[in-house]
Amino acid sequence: PGEPTLVLRLKFLNDTERLARVRPGDTVGALKRTYFPGQEQQVRLIYQGQLLRDDAQSLAGLHLGHLSVLHCHLSPPSVAPTAPGTPGPRSPAPAALGVGSLALPLFVLLLALLWYLQLQHRHVFTATATTCLAGLTLLVTFVAFAMYRR
């Protein structure tokens, strides 16, 4: 005596499938809660190339037919936030090396070379040049710690 039921095919990235029995009046959020309990925030549903973002949207509004395919992407669970002041787990740095990622190490190498020259050839460096070199070294040190602290 209730609403007719639809059978949907939930297709995952590894080509496995699950069948889901739903009513057209059900919402996207209800589908996530029923078939992905505790993972509602990690699951992404895609229908006809469109990400279903609105959990309040009804399945009838999507014009789903019997055995329609919903593509499912499950993200890994997010890490729980840590208390302030405690270091959390670090995510690995991107593997790509670009000019931007090499700029700071090259600048530090240049500063090391200048300090070597300053120590070996003091007579070439004036007091102003040595003071500027020290200030620049201090500035680069702060920038390096700020960049790699994240």
C-alpha positions, 0 to 999 in steps of 0.5 A: 500500500506504500510507495513503489520501490526502485532498485538502484545499482551502486557502482564503486571504483573497483567495479564492484556493485551493490543493489539498493532498494529505495523509494522515489520519495527518499532523499540522497542523504537517506540513501547515504545513511542507509547504505553507508552508515557512519560514512555519510561524509566520506561517500560521494554519489555521482549520477549521469556525471553530476555529483549529488551534493544536496542531501535533501534532494529526493531521488524522484527529482533525479528521475532515476529509473529501475536499475539506474547506476549511481557511481560511488566514491568513498574517501578515506576517513578524515583525521580527527582534529587534535587539541590546540598545541599538540602536533597532529600527523603530517601529510606527506609533501607533494612529490613534484619538484618545481622551481618554487620548491627549489628556490629556498634551498638554492637561496640558503646555499647562496647565503652559505657561499656568501658567509664562506666568502665573508669568513675567508675574505674579510677585507672585501666585505665592509661592516655594512655588507656584513650587517646586511648579510646577517639581516638577510640570513635572519630573514631567510631563516624565519621564512624557512621555518614558516614554510616548513612548519606547516 
